[in-house]
Amino acid sequence: MSPLTWPEPLYVVDVEGNGANPPDLVEVALIPVTDGQPRPEGARSWLISPPAPIQSRVTRIHGITNAMVDDAPTWNDVAPEVAALLERAWIAAHSASVEYNVLTRHLPDWQPAGVIDTMRLAKATFPGHKGFGLDPLIAHTGISLNAVTGQRHRAAYDAHATALLLLELASHYDTWDALTAKAVPPSMPGLPQHQPEENALW
């Protein structure tokens, strides 16, 4: 797909929570995609002190402890910066309903230009493949994560890995509209708007 067809701004997003229901944010990472390429040098990430402690069961997954966020800013401290970056932006995420739901709950006045779900896109791109988690898809596509810094299940690492997966999946589509037709969940913004043909007879 030509880089000219990619919208900007576009951020690949990953979030980590404290295990509450609904979750409070403990980490957010954004990786910009410009000219059809992930730009990890422009990534932003924040550790966030949640209103309720991080549950031990989720610490075992992402490795973020309560001690690590004791002196971190609260969401109210970082929300204006996150909102400014995401204003009028497309977002992409793996199983994007998680990021979309938690961000719209934490930023009630924000609505993305569109939402790309790389899991949904992978299911359309590789029909019949078994295993659509991030790890199986990275293995299936042969994507190298050698340049990805950090550790799996931390927001910055997962956002970078998802950005590389998005780039690989996008190579199977000729246009942005063709990609979004497969990748945008029906309940989320960003589906292509098809105009009726001129002079059509009905």
PyMOL commands that set and color helices and strands:
alter all, ss='L'
color gray80, all
select helices_A, chain A and resi 3-5+40-42+56-62+66-69+75-86+97-106+118-125+134-141+155-170+176-183
alter helices_A, ss='H'
color red, helices_A
select strands_A, chain A and resi 10-17+25-34+37-38+44-47+90-93+114-117
alter strands_A, ss='S'
color yellow, strands_A
deselect
rebuild
show_as cartoon
